Amino acid sequence: MIVSHKREVLGTRVDNDQIKNAVKRVLISPTQGWEGYVMREFELGPGGYTPRHTHPWPHIIYILEGEGTLHLDGQDYVMEAGSFAFAPSNKLHQFKNTGNDKFAFICIVPEEGDK
């Protein structure tokens, strides 16, 4: 069992040619007892984005705050606080912050998706 707050989880800043202005926090994982899955929080600062990529596992996404887009399988979707999505395996996807504040979302993946 785990009960905590994100402020107690150290975030990892990622900023390179494929990922811009991003912070990742692993909130719950097999280390805490959730076998097979990982719940992460991502924060994208203004102008931030994740890589446009595919992989063999799905994502479950829930938007916490801010405004952005989800590019999924050739289509762009406007996302805001309260929006959610299921991104199937092997579908091209990318998140972008389109607002002036941070764009934060929960992303749940199978364990192999966070290695």
C-alpha atoms as an extended CHARMM CRD file, in Angstrom:
* protein
*
       115  EXT
         1         1  MET       CA              0.0000000000        0.0000000000        0.0000000000  PROA      1               0.0000000000
         2         2  ILE       CA              1.1630000000        3.5280000000       -0.7270000000  PROA      2               0.0000000000
         3         3  VAL       CA             -0.3780000000        6.8770000000        0.1170000000  PROA      3               0.0000000000
         4         4  SER       CA              1.7000000000        9.9030000000       -0.7830000000  PROA      4               0.0000000000
         5         5  HSD       CA              1.8410000000       13.2480000000       -2.5940000000  PROA      5               0.0000000000
         6         6  LYS       CA              3.6960000000       14.1870000000       -5.7710000000  PROA      6               0.0000000000
         7         7  ARG       CA              5.7570000000       16.7640000000       -3.8730000000  PROA      7               0.0000000000
         8         8  GLU       CA              7.4130000000       13.7950000000       -2.1400000000  PROA      8               0.0000000000
         9         9  VAL       CA              8.5540000000       12.3210000000       -5.4820000000  PROA      9               0.0000000000
        10        10  LEU       CA             11.6780000000       13.6840000000       -7.1200000000  PROA      10              0.0000000000
        11        11  GLY       CA             11.0530000000       14.6580000000      -10.7270000000  PROA      11              0.0000000000
        12        12  THR       CA             13.5230000000       14.0740000000      -13.5300000000  PROA      12              0.0000000000
        13        13  ARG       CA             13.9520000000       16.9780000000      -15.9490000000  PROA      13              0.0000000000
        14        14  VAL       CA             14.2560000000       15.9420000000      -19.5910000000  PROA      14              0.0000000000
        15        15  ASP       CA             15.2480000000       18.4320000000      -22.2810000000  PROA      15              0.0000000000
        16        16  ASN       CA             16.9600000000       17.2790000000      -25.4600000000  PROA      16              0.0000000000
        17        17  ASP       CA             16.3800000000       17.2200000000      -29.2230000000  PROA      17              0.0000000000
        18        18  GLN       CA             13.3760000000       14.8490000000      -28.9070000000  PROA      18              0.0000000000
        19        19  ILE       CA             11.8190000000       15.9940000000      -25.6170000000  PROA      19              0.0000000000
        20        20  LYS       CA             11.5420000000       19.6560000000      -24.6750000000  PROA      20              0.0000000000
        21        21  ASN       CA             10.8790000000       21.2670000000      -21.3000000000  PROA      21              0.0000000000
        22        22  ALA       CA              9.5720000000       18.1150000000      -19.5570000000  PROA      22              0.0000000000
        23        23  VAL       CA              9.5850000000       16.7680000000      -16.0040000000  PROA      23              0.0000000000
        24        24  LYS       CA              8.7400000000       13.1200000000      -15.2730000000  PROA      24              0.0000000000
        25        25  ARG       CA              7.7480000000       11.6720000000      -11.8970000000  PROA      25              0.0000000000
        26        26  VAL       CA              7.1950000000        7.9500000000      -11.3140000000  PROA      26              0.0000000000
        27        27  LEU       CA              4.3700000000        7.9820000000       -8.7650000000  PROA      27              0.0000000000
        28        28  ILE       CA              3.5250000000        4.2750000000       -8.4340000000  PROA      28              0.0000000000
        29        29  SER       CA              5.4130000000        1.3010000000       -9.8520000000  PROA      29              0.0000000000
        30        30  PRO       CA              6.2190000000       -2.3380000000       -9.0880000000  PROA      30              0.0000000000
        31        31  THR       CA              8.7140000000       -0.9850000000       -6.5320000000  PROA      31              0.0000000000
        32        32  GLN       CA              5.7300000000        0.2100000000       -4.4930000000  PROA      32              0.0000000000
        33        33  GLY       CA              3.7840000000       -3.0110000000       -5.0950000000  PROA      33              0.0000000000
        34        34  TRP       CA              1.7780000000       -2.3430000000       -8.2840000000  PROA      34              0.0000000000
        35        35  GLU       CA              2.9550000000       -5.3490000000      -10.2500000000  PROA      35              0.0000000000
        36        36  GLY       CA              3.0430000000       -4.9560000000      -14.0010000000  PROA      36              0.0000000000
        37        37  TYR       CA              2.1690000000       -1.2380000000      -14.2760000000  PROA      37              0.0000000000
        38        38  VAL       CA              3.6630000000        2.2010000000      -13.7600000000  PROA      38              0.0000000000
        39        39  MET       CA              1.8200000000        5.4610000000      -13.1060000000  PROA      39              0.0000000000
        40        40  ARG       CA              3.8410000000        8.5010000000      -14.1290000000  PROA      40              0.0000000000
        41        41  GLU       CA              3.1220000000       12.2080000000      -14.0760000000  PROA      41              0.0000000000
        42        42  PHE       CA              4.5320000000       14.3600000000      -16.8440000000  PROA      42              0.0000000000
        43        43  GLU       CA              4.7150000000       18.1370000000      -16.7770000000  PROA      43              0.0000000000
        44        44  LEU       CA              5.4390000000       19.9630000000      -20.0170000000  PROA      44              0.0000000000
        45        45  GLY       CA              6.3610000000       23.6130000000      -19.6610000000  PROA      45              0.0000000000
        46        46  PRO       CA              5.2860000000       26.2030000000      -22.2440000000  PROA      46              0.0000000000
        47        47  GLY       CA              6.4910000000       25.0590000000      -25.6630000000  PROA      47              0.0000000000
        48        48  GLY       CA              7.2780000000       21.6060000000      -24.2770000000  PROA      48              0.0000000000
        49        49  TYR       CA              6.6460000000       18.3200000000      -26.0560000000  PROA      49              0.0000000000
        50        50  THR       CA              7.3170000000       14.5960000000      -25.9450000000  PROA      50              0.0000000000
        51        51  PRO       CA              8.8500000000       12.6810000000      -28.8550000000  PROA      51              0.0000000000
        52        52  ARG       CA              6.6240000000       11.6050000000      -31.7350000000  PROA      52              0.0000000000
        53        53  HSD       CA              7.0630000000        7.8410000000      -31.4790000000  PROA      53              0.0000000000
        54        54  THR       CA              5.5300000000        4.3610000000      -31.3350000000  PROA      54              0.0000000000
        55        55  HSD       CA              6.1080000000        1.3250000000      -29.1260000000  PROA      55              0.0000000000
        56        56  PRO       CA              4.4660000000       -2.0550000000      -28.4330000000  PROA      56              0.0000000000
        57        57  TRP       CA              2.5270000000       -1.0540000000      -25.2760000000  PROA      57              0.0000000000
        58        58  PRO       CA             -0.5720000000        1.1010000000      -24.7100000000  PROA      58              0.0000000000
        59        59  HSD       CA             -0.9770000000        4.2680000000      -22.6140000000  PROA      59              0.0000000000
        60        60  ILE       CA             -3.8290000000        5.4490000000      -20.4210000000  PROA      60              0.0000000000
        61        61  ILE       CA             -3.7310000000        9.2330000000      -20.1070000000  PROA      61              0.0000000000
        62        62  TYR       CA             -5.5550000000       11.6970000000      -17.8430000000  PROA      62              0.0000000000
        63        63  ILE       CA             -4.9620000000       15.4510000000      -18.1270000000  PROA      63              0.0000000000
        64        64  LEU       CA             -4.4970000000       17.1940000000      -14.7730000000  PROA      64              0.0000000000
        65        65  GLU       CA             -3.9950000000       20.8010000000      -15.8290000000  PROA      65              0.0000000000
        66        66  GLY       CA             -3.1430000000       23.0780000000      -18.6970000000  PROA      66              0.0000000000
        67        67  GLU       CA             -3.8060000000       22.9180000000      -22.4160000000  PROA      67              0.0000000000
        68        68  GLY       CA             -2.1750000000       20.8390000000      -25.0800000000  PROA      68              0.0000000000
        69        69  THR       CA             -2.5860000000       18.4530000000      -27.9410000000  PROA      69              0.0000000000
        70        70  LEU       CA             -2.2870000000       14.7280000000      -28.3100000000  PROA      70              0.0000000000
        71        71  HSD       CA             -1.1780000000       13.6590000000      -31.7620000000  PROA      71              0.0000000000
        72        72  LEU       CA             -2.5070000000       10.1050000000      -32.0870000000  PROA      72              0.0000000000
        73        73  ASP       CA             -2.4920000000        7.9620000000      -35.2080000000  PROA      73              0.0000000000
        74        74  GLY       CA             -2.3850000000       10.8970000000      -37.6310000000  PROA      74              0.0000000000
        75        75  GLN       CA             -4.8880000000       13.1350000000      -35.8480000000  PROA      75              0.0000000000
        76        76  ASP       CA             -4.4460000000       16.0020000000      -33.3610000000  PROA      76              0.0000000000
        77        77  TYR       CA             -6.7650000000       16.1590000000      -30.3480000000  PROA      77              0.0000000000
        78        78  VAL       CA             -7.1710000000       19.1850000000      -28.0760000000  PROA      78              0.0000000000
        79        79  MET       CA             -6.6040000000       18.1620000000      -24.4560000000  PROA      79              0.0000000000
        80        80  GLU       CA             -7.3590000000       20.0980000000      -21.2610000000  PROA      80              0.0000000000
        81        81  ALA       CA             -7.8690000000       19.3700000000      -17.5630000000  PROA      81              0.0000000000
        82        82  GLY       CA            -10.3230000000       16.4840000000      -17.2860000000  PROA      82              0.0000000000
        83        83  SER       CA             -9.6020000000       15.0690000000      -20.7570000000  PROA      83              0.0000000000
        84        84  PHE       CA             -8.5230000000       11.4470000000      -21.0160000000  PROA      84              0.0000000000
        85        85  ALA       CA             -7.3770000000        9.0800000000      -23.7410000000  PROA      85              0.0000000000
        86        86  PHE       CA             -6.3470000000        5.5320000000      -24.4660000000  PROA      86              0.0000000000
        87        87  ALA       CA             -3.4310000000        5.2950000000      -26.8930000000  PROA      87              0.0000000000
        88        88  PRO       CA             -3.2660000000        1.7410000000      -28.2950000000  PROA      88              0.0000000000
        89        89  SER       CA             -0.0330000000       -0.1510000000      -28.8790000000  PROA      89              0.0000000000
        90        90  ASN       CA              2.0070000000        0.7060000000      -31.9720000000  PROA      90              0.0000000000
        91        91  LYS       CA              0.1610000000        3.9670000000      -32.7320000000  PROA      91              0.0000000000
        92        92  LEU       CA              2.2160000000        7.0800000000      -33.4610000000  PROA      92              0.0000000000
        93        93  HSD       CA              1.6930000000        9.6170000000      -30.6610000000  PROA      93              0.0000000000
        94        94  GLN       CA              3.0420000000       12.8400000000      -29.1620000000  PROA      94              0.0000000000
        95        95  PHE       CA              2.0170000000       15.3880000000      -26.5150000000  PROA      95              0.0000000000
        96        96  LYS       CA              2.5570000000       19.1440000000      -26.9200000000  PROA      96              0.0000000000
        97        97  ASN       CA              1.9030000000       22.0200000000      -24.5580000000  PROA      97              0.0000000000
        98        98  THR       CA             -0.0470000000       24.6610000000      -26.4970000000  PROA      98              0.0000000000
        99        99  GLY       CA             -0.7620000000       26.9280000000      -23.5260000000  PROA      99              0.0000000000
       100       100  ASN       CA              1.1010000000       29.5270000000      -21.4990000000  PROA      100             0.0000000000
       101       101  ASP       CA              1.2770000000       27.4610000000      -18.2950000000  PROA      101             0.0000000000
       102       102  LYS       CA              2.3650000000       23.9050000000      -17.5590000000  PROA      102             0.0000000000
       103       103  PHE       CA              0.5330000000       21.0000000000      -19.1830000000  PROA      103             0.0000000000
       104       104  ALA       CA              0.4200000000       18.1010000000      -16.7160000000  PROA      104             0.0000000000
       105       105  PHE       CA             -0.9240000000       14.6020000000      -17.2080000000  PROA      105             0.0000000000
       106       106  ILE       CA             -0.9460000000       11.1330000000      -15.7010000000  PROA      106             0.0000000000
       107       107  CYS       CA              0.2830000000        8.3720000000      -17.9960000000  PROA      107             0.0000000000
       108       108  ILE       CA             -0.1550000000        4.7150000000      -17.0270000000  PROA      108             0.0000000000
       109       109  VAL       CA              1.8100000000        2.0920000000      -18.9450000000  PROA      109             0.0000000000
       110       110  PRO       CA              2.7420000000       -1.5550000000      -18.5000000000  PROA      110             0.0000000000
       111       111  GLU       CA              6.0110000000       -2.0020000000      -16.6330000000  PROA      111             0.0000000000
       112       112  GLU       CA              8.0320000000       -2.5120000000      -19.8410000000  PROA      112             0.0000000000
       113       113  GLY       CA              6.9580000000        0.9840000000      -20.9390000000  PROA      113             0.0000000000
       114       114  ASP       CA              8.9980000000        2.6580000000      -18.2230000000  PROA      114             0.0000000000
       115       115  LYS       CA             12.4140000000        1.0400000000      -18.6440000000  PROA      115             0.0000000000
